[in-house]
Amino acid sequence: MKSYRKVLTFHTKTRRAFINITRILEECVRESDIKEGLLLCNPMHITASVFINDDEPGLHKDFEIFLEKLAPEKPYDQYYHNGYEDNADAHLKRTIMGREVVVAVTDGKLDLGTWERIFYGEFDGKRDKRVLVKIIGE
């Protein structure tokens, strides 16, 4: 069995962002030379997420509105966590959106559904964040 590991770095200009990373992960599969296996992708930070959904701008806006209703950024003093940092909402948003994705690799390609795309979700940005890509298989 082969193993491939790569760490990606993202730095968003905004506090929150959704970045389609599907093409980057497809390139990782090509680099790995693994034809049959599994790809794991997860942020190495507790205020970010990797998830699968449709790449449709209206849906991304719906995510933003939905998440802000469930865990509004402000007022900062509504959260017990906010003392040293003001990112309690980002922790909650990450929990809602999930931590990682695992995608089958079949015949050297990501085995995604027709409209499925992989996204990096940032909820406390404006600084470097790392994302782990691990592919195992043959």
C-alpha positions as protocol buffer text, in pm:
chain_id: "A"
residue {
  index: 1
  type: MET
  ca { x: 0 y: 0 z: 0 }
}
residue {
  index: 2
  type: LYS
  ca { x: 116 y: 354 z: -83 }
}
residue {
  index: 3
  type: SER
  ca { x: 74 y: 662 z: 131 }
}
residue {
  index: 4
  type: TYR
  ca { x: 78 y: 1029 z: 29 }
}
residue {
  index: 5
  type: ARG
  ca { x: 73 y: 1335 z: 255 }
}
residue {
  index: 6
  type: LYS
  ca { x: 60 y: 1703 z: 170 }
}
residue {
  index: 7
  type: VAL
  ca { x: -17 y: 2011 z: 377 }
}
residue {
  index: 8
  type: LEU
  ca { x: -196 y: 2297 z: 201 }
}
residue {
  index: 9
  type: THR
  ca { x: -198 y: 2651 z: 338 }
}
residue {
  index: 10
  type: PHE
  ca { x: -482 y: 2899 z: 301 }
}
residue {
  index: 11
  type: HIS
  ca { x: -492 y: 3264 z: 404 }
}
residue {
  index: 12
  type: THR
  ca { x: -827 y: 3432 z: 352 }
}
residue {
  index: 13
  type: LYS
  ca { x: -867 y: 3810 z: 341 }
}
residue {
  index: 14
  type: THR
  ca { x: -1200 y: 3780 z: 522 }
}
residue {
  index: 15
  type: ARG
  ca { x: -1308 y: 3626 z: 851 }
}
residue {
  index: 16
  type: ARG
  ca { x: -1534 y: 3375 z: 672 }
}
residue {
  index: 17
  type: ALA
  ca { x: -1493 y: 3217 z: 331 }
}
residue {
  index: 18
  type: PHE
  ca { x: -1577 y: 2906 z: 128 }
}
residue {
  index: 19
  type: ILE
  ca { x: -1303 y: 2795 z: -113 }
}
residue {
  index: 20
  type: ASN
  ca { x: -1354 y: 2521 z: -370 }
}
residue {
  index: 21
  type: ILE
  ca { x: -1047 y: 2297 z: -329 }
}
residue {
  index: 22
  type: THR
  ca { x: -1164 y: 2013 z: -555 }
}
residue {
  index: 23
  type: ARG
  ca { x: -907 y: 2083 z: -829 }
}
residue {
  index: 24
  type: ILE
  ca { x: -624 y: 2105 z: -574 }
}
residue {
  index: 25
  type: LEU
  ca { x: -725 y: 1766 z: -432 }
}
residue {
  index: 26
  type: GLU
  ca { x: -752 y: 1617 z: -782 }
}
residue {
  index: 27
  type: GLU
  ca { x: -393 y: 1729 z: -840 }
}
residue {
  index: 28
  type: CYS
  ca { x: -291 y: 1562 z: -513 }
}
residue {
  index: 29
  type: VAL
  ca { x: -445 y: 1236 z: -636 }
}
residue {
  index: 30
  type: ARG
  ca { x: -243 y: 1267 z: -959 }
}
residue {
  index: 31
  type: GLU
  ca { x: 76 y: 1341 z: -764 }
}
residue {
  index: 32
  type: SER
  ca { x: 15 y: 1043 z: -535 }
}
residue {
  index: 33
  type: ASP
  ca { x: -5 y: 797 z: -827 }
}
residue {
  index: 34
  type: ILE
  ca { x: -263 y: 606 z: -620 }
}
residue {
  index: 35
  type: LYS
  ca { x: -529 y: 449 z: -842 }
}
residue {
  index: 36
  type: GLU
  ca { x: -753 y: 282 z: -581 }
}
residue {
  index: 37
  type: GLY
  ca { x: -783 y: 407 z: -226 }
}
residue {
  index: 38
  type: LEU
  ca { x: -911 y: 681 z: 1 }
}
residue {
  index: 39
  type: LEU
  ca { x: -842 y: 1052 z: 32 }
}
residue {
  index: 40
  type: LEU
  ca { x: -879 y: 1216 z: 372 }
}
residue {
  index: 41
  type: CYS
  ca { x: -881 y: 1595 z: 388 }
}
residue {
  index: 42
  type: ASN
  ca { x: -912 y: 1793 z: 711 }
}
residue {
  index: 43
  type: PRO
  ca { x: -815 y: 2134 z: 846 }
}
residue {
  index: 44
  type: MET
  ca { x: -551 y: 2136 z: 1114 }
}
residue {
  index: 45
  type: HIS
  ca { x: -736 y: 2415 z: 1297 }
}
residue {
  index: 46
  type: ILE
  ca { x: -1051 y: 2407 z: 1510 }
}
residue {
  index: 47
  type: THR
  ca { x: -1216 y: 2707 z: 1345 }
}
residue {
  index: 48
  type: ALA
  ca { x: -1215 y: 2571 z: 989 }
}
residue {
  index: 49
  type: SER
  ca { x: -1392 y: 2291 z: 805 }
}
residue {
  index: 50
  type: VAL
  ca { x: -1366 y: 2075 z: 496 }
}
residue {
  index: 51
  type: PHE
  ca { x: -1700 y: 1965 z: 354 }
}
residue {
  index: 52
  type: ILE
  ca { x: -1871 y: 1846 z: 35 }
}
residue {
  index: 53
  type: ASN
  ca { x: -2157 y: 2028 z: -133 }
}
residue {
  index: 54
  type: ASP
  ca { x: -2263 y: 2206 z: -452 }
}
residue {
  index: 55
  type: ASP
  ca { x: -2057 y: 2496 z: -588 }
}
residue {
  index: 56
  type: GLU
  ca { x: -2345 y: 2738 z: -623 }
}
residue {
  index: 57
  type: PRO
  ca { x: -2310 y: 3101 z: -502 }
}
residue {
  index: 58
  type: GLY
  ca { x: -2669 y: 3121 z: -374 }
}
residue {
  index: 59
  type: LEU
  ca { x: -2612 y: 2812 z: -162 }
}
residue {
  index: 60
  type: HIS
  ca { x: -2293 y: 2961 z: -19 }
}
residue {
  index: 61
  type: LYS
  ca { x: -2487 y: 3273 z: 80 }
}
residue {
  index: 62
  type: ASP
  ca { x: -2753 y: 3047 z: 237 }
}
residue {
  index: 63
  type: PHE
  ca { x: -2480 y: 2873 z: 439 }
}
residue {
  index: 64
  type: GLU
  ca { x: -2354 y: 3210 z: 560 }
}
residue {
  index: 65
  type: ILE
  ca { x: -2703 y: 3323 z: 667 }
}
residue {
  index: 66
  type: PHE
  ca { x: -2785 y: 2986 z: 828 }
}
residue {
  index: 67
  type: LEU
  ca { x: -2459 y: 2971 z: 1024 }
}
residue {
  index: 68
  type: GLU
  ca { x: -2488 y: 3332 z: 1136 }
}
residue {
  index: 69
  type: LYS
  ca { x: -2840 y: 3265 z: 1269 }
}
residue {
  index: 70
  type: LEU
  ca { x: -2720 y: 2961 z: 1464 }
}
residue {
  index: 71
  type: ALA
  ca { x: -2394 y: 3112 z: 1592 }
}
residue {
  index: 72
  type: PRO
  ca { x: -2382 y: 3487 z: 1538 }
}
residue {
  index: 73
  type: GLU
  ca { x: -2038 y: 3646 z: 1551 }
}
residue {
  index: 74
  type: LYS
  ca { x: -2157 y: 3942 z: 1759 }
}
residue {
  index: 75
  type: PRO
  ca { x: -2208 y: 4045 z: 2028 }
}
residue {
  index: 76
  type: TYR
  ca { x: -1881 y: 3887 z: 2137 }
}
residue {
  index: 77
  type: ASP
  ca { x: -1979 y: 3890 z: 2504 }
}
residue {
  index: 78
  type: GLN
  ca { x: -2261 y: 3639 z: 2445 }
}
residue {
  index: 79
  type: TYR
  ca { x: -2004 y: 3356 z: 2457 }
}
residue {
  index: 80
  type: TYR
  ca { x: -1818 y: 3222 z: 2760 }
}
residue {
  index: 81
  type: HIS
  ca { x: -1522 y: 3128 z: 2538 }
}
residue {
  index: 82
  type: ASN
  ca { x: -1461 y: 3485 z: 2426 }
}
residue {
  index: 83
  type: GLY
  ca { x: -1208 y: 3635 z: 2658 }
}
residue {
  index: 84
  type: TYR
  ca { x: -865 y: 3601 z: 2506 }
}
residue {
  index: 85
  type: GLU
  ca { x: -1007 y: 3561 z: 2155 }
}
residue {
  index: 86
  type: ASP
  ca { x: -1336 y: 3659 z: 1992 }
}
residue {
  index: 87
  type: ASN
  ca { x: -1391 y: 3343 z: 1788 }
}
residue {
  index: 88
  type: ALA
  ca { x: -1640 y: 3129 z: 1981 }
}
residue {
  index: 89
  type: ASP
  ca { x: -1881 y: 3154 z: 1688 }
}
residue {
  index: 90
  type: ALA
  ca { x: -1613 y: 3011 z: 1456 }
}
residue {
  index: 91
  type: HIS
  ca { x: -1576 y: 2703 z: 1677 }
}
residue {
  index: 92
  type: LEU
  ca { x: -1951 y: 2646 z: 1668 }
}
residue {
  index: 93
  type: LYS
  ca { x: -1974 y: 2700 z: 1291 }
}
residue {
  index: 94
  type: ARG
  ca { x: -1696 y: 2447 z: 1235 }
}
residue {
  index: 95
  type: THR
  ca { x: -1885 y: 2191 z: 1446 }
}
residue {
  index: 96
  type: ILE
  ca { x: -2197 y: 2244 z: 1236 }
}
residue {
  index: 97
  type: MET
  ca { x: -2013 y: 2215 z: 901 }
}
residue {
  index: 98
  type: GLY
  ca { x: -1800 y: 1921 z: 1008 }
}
residue {
  index: 99
  type: ARG
  ca { x: -1430 y: 1854 z: 1031 }
}
residue {
  index: 100
  type: GLU
  ca { x: -1322 y: 1644 z: 733 }
}
residue {
  index: 101
  type: VAL
  ca { x: -1410 y: 1453 z: 422 }
}
residue {
  index: 102
  type: VAL
  ca { x: -1313 y: 1106 z: 311 }
}
residue {
  index: 103
  type: VAL
  ca { x: -1351 y: 1043 z: -62 }
}
residue {
  index: 104
  type: ALA
  ca { x: -1295 y: 721 z: -255 }
}
residue {
  index: 105
  type: VAL
  ca { x: -1024 y: 722 z: -520 }
}
residue {
  index: 106
  type: THR
  ca { x: -1127 y: 502 z: -813 }
}
residue {
  index: 107
  type: ASP
  ca { x: -918 y: 454 z: -1126 }
}
residue {
  index: 108
  type: GLY
  ca { x: -694 y: 743 z: -1018 }
}
residue {
  index: 109
  type: LYS
  ca { x: -979 y: 994 z: -974 }
}
residue {
  index: 110
  type: LEU
  ca { x: -1191 y: 1130 z: -691 }
}
residue {
  index: 111
  type: ASP
  ca { x: -1517 y: 936 z: -690 }
}
residue {
  index: 112
  type: LEU
  ca { x: -1755 y: 1232 z: -646 }
}
residue {
  index: 113
  type: GLY
  ca { x: -2120 y: 1268 z: -739 }
}
residue {
  index: 114
  type: THR
  ca { x: -2224 y: 1483 z: -1034 }
}
residue {
  index: 115
  type: TRP
  ca { x: -2250 y: 1811 z: -841 }
}
residue {
  index: 116
  type: GLU
  ca { x: -2030 y: 1729 z: -543 }
}
residue {
  index: 117
  type: ARG
  ca { x: -1734 y: 1959 z: -485 }
}
residue {
  index: 118
  type: ILE
  ca { x: -1498 y: 1980 z: -189 }
}
residue {
  index: 119
  type: PHE
  ca { x: -1469 y: 2305 z: 4 }
}
residue {
  index: 120
  type: TYR
  ca { x: -1248 y: 2458 z: 265 }
}
residue {
  index: 121
  type: GLY
  ca { x: -1468 y: 2655 z: 503 }
}
residue {
  index: 122
  type: GLU
  ca { x: -1299 y: 2932 z: 699 }
}
residue {
  index: 123
  type: PHE
  ca { x: -1475 y: 3082 z: 1000 }
}
residue {
  index: 124
  type: ASP
  ca { x: -1193 y: 3279 z: 1168 }
}
residue {
  index: 125
  type: GLY
  ca { x: -965 y: 3384 z: 885 }
}
residue {
  index: 126
  type: LYS
  ca { x: -715 y: 3653 z: 800 }
}
residue {
  index: 127
  type: ARG
  ca { x: -420 y: 3429 z: 891 }
}
residue {
  index: 128
  type: ASP
  ca { x: -246 y: 3119 z: 763 }
}
residue {
  index: 129
  type: LYS
  ca { x: -435 y: 2793 z: 815 }
}
residue {
  index: 130
  type: ARG
  ca { x: -314 y: 2445 z: 727 }
}
residue {
  index: 131
  type: VAL
  ca { x: -515 y: 2166 z: 564 }
}
residue {
  index: 132
  type: LEU
  ca { x: -396 y: 1806 z: 564 }
}
residue {
  index: 133
  type: VAL
  ca { x: -436 y: 1582 z: 260 }
}
residue {
  index: 134
  type: LYS
  ca { x: -368 y: 1212 z: 320 }
}
residue {
  index: 135
  type: ILE
  ca { x: -419 y: 952 z: 48 }
}
residue {
  index: 136
  type: ILE
  ca { x: -372 y: 579 z: 102 }
}
residue {
  index: 137
  type: GLY
  ca { x: -417 y: 296 z: -142 }
}
residue {
  index: 138
  type: GLU
  ca { x: -252 y: 123 z: -434 }
}
